[in-house]
């Protein structure tokens, strides 16, 4: 299984989309820190769709790339991590 890419290795368009969604979803600094720690742990992710639920938000991705953020209650598709 691939490992999630860190922010610096994301394509510019993906990185900007994630930044925009962070602002739109009003994700707190504390939650972003939890996300940062998780990404720094270099978790393995499936090659297909996946999501990680942090309680107040979800991060969704496909393979090694995170793709978007969802707010609590929004349904996610793929494998739960």
Secondary structure, DSSP 8 states (H G I E B T S, - for coil): -EE---GGGS-HHHHHHHHHHHHHTT--HHHHHHHHHHHHTT-EE-SSEEEEE-SSEEEEEETTEEEEEEETT----SEE-
